[in-house]
């Protein structure tokens, strides 16, 4: 799977097919933040990086997200999700 830029229209289309609720929630966070450069999980706008989700039973390997340091740490520690930063 080629990496889709997080929060792009193509990204939202792909996520809607995989996890409608997560796509809707992230769409609301982007709207409330007033920018697409916000955390996909909490909407924070500070310290945001693009990440690739490593193999996961719920989403395909290579799916991307924008994340703040706190959310990436929490999701790794509490949910066992593994993320790799995407270098520009």
C-alpha positions as CSV (number, residue, x, y, z in Angstrom):
1,X,0.0,0.0,0.0
2,X,1.4,3.4,-0.9
3,X,1.4,5.9,1.8
4,X,-1.5,8.3,1.7
5,X,-1.0,11.8,3.1
6,X,-2.8,12.0,6.4
7,X,-6.0,14.1,6.4
8,X,-6.1,14.4,2.6
9,X,-9.4,13.7,0.9
10,X,-8.0,10.3,-0.3
11,X,-7.0,9.5,3.3
12,X,-10.5,10.2,4.6
13,X,-12.0,8.1,1.8
14,X,-9.8,5.2,2.7
15,X,-10.4,5.5,6.4
16,X,-14.2,5.7,5.9
17,X,-14.1,2.3,4.3
18,X,-12.0,0.8,7.1
19,X,-13.4,2.6,10.2
20,X,-16.3,5.0,9.6
21,X,-16.4,6.1,13.2
22,X,-12.7,6.9,13.4
23,X,-13.0,8.9,10.1
24,X,-15.9,10.9,11.4
25,X,-14.2,11.6,14.7
26,X,-11.0,12.8,13.0
27,X,-13.0,14.9,10.6
28,X,-14.5,16.7,13.6
29,X,-11.1,17.2,15.2
30,X,-9.7,18.8,12.0
31,X,-12.8,21.0,11.8
32,X,-12.4,22.1,15.5
33,X,-8.7,22.6,15.2
34,X,-9.2,24.8,12.1
35,X,-6.3,23.0,10.3
36,X,-5.6,19.6,8.8
37,X,-2.2,19.7,10.6
38,X,-3.6,18.4,13.9
39,X,-3.4,15.1,15.7
40,X,-5.7,12.4,14.2
41,X,-6.5,11.2,17.8
42,X,-6.9,14.3,20.0
43,X,-6.8,17.4,17.7
44,X,-3.7,18.9,19.3
45,X,-1.8,21.2,16.9
46,X,1.6,21.2,18.7
47,X,4.4,18.8,17.9
48,X,2.5,17.0,15.1
49,X,4.3,14.5,12.8
50,X,3.1,12.1,10.2
51,X,3.4,8.5,11.2
52,X,2.9,5.2,9.4
53,X,1.0,2.5,11.4
54,X,3.0,-0.7,11.4
55,X,1.2,-4.1,11.0
56,X,-2.0,-4.0,13.0
57,X,-5.1,-6.3,13.0
58,X,-7.6,-3.5,12.6
59,X,-6.0,-1.4,9.8
60,X,-3.6,-2.3,7.0
61,X,0.1,-1.9,7.4
62,X,1.2,1.4,5.9
63,X,-1.9,3.4,6.9
64,X,-0.9,6.9,8.0
65,X,-1.9,9.2,10.8
66,X,-0.9,12.6,12.2
67,X,0.1,12.3,15.8
68,X,1.2,14.4,18.8
69,X,3.9,12.9,21.0
70,X,1.4,12.1,23.8
71,X,-1.1,10.2,21.6
72,X,1.6,8.2,19.9
73,X,3.1,7.3,23.3
74,X,-0.3,6.4,24.8
75,X,-1.4,4.4,21.8
76,X,1.9,2.5,21.8
77,X,1.8,1.8,25.6
78,X,-1.9,1.1,26.1
79,X,-3.0,-0.4,22.8
80,X,0.3,-2.0,21.6
81,X,0.1,0.0,18.3
82,X,3.5,0.7,16.7
83,X,4.1,3.8,14.6
84,X,7.1,4.9,12.5
85,X,7.7,8.6,11.8
86,X,7.4,9.5,8.1
87,X,10.3,11.6,7.0
88,X,9.6,14.4,4.6
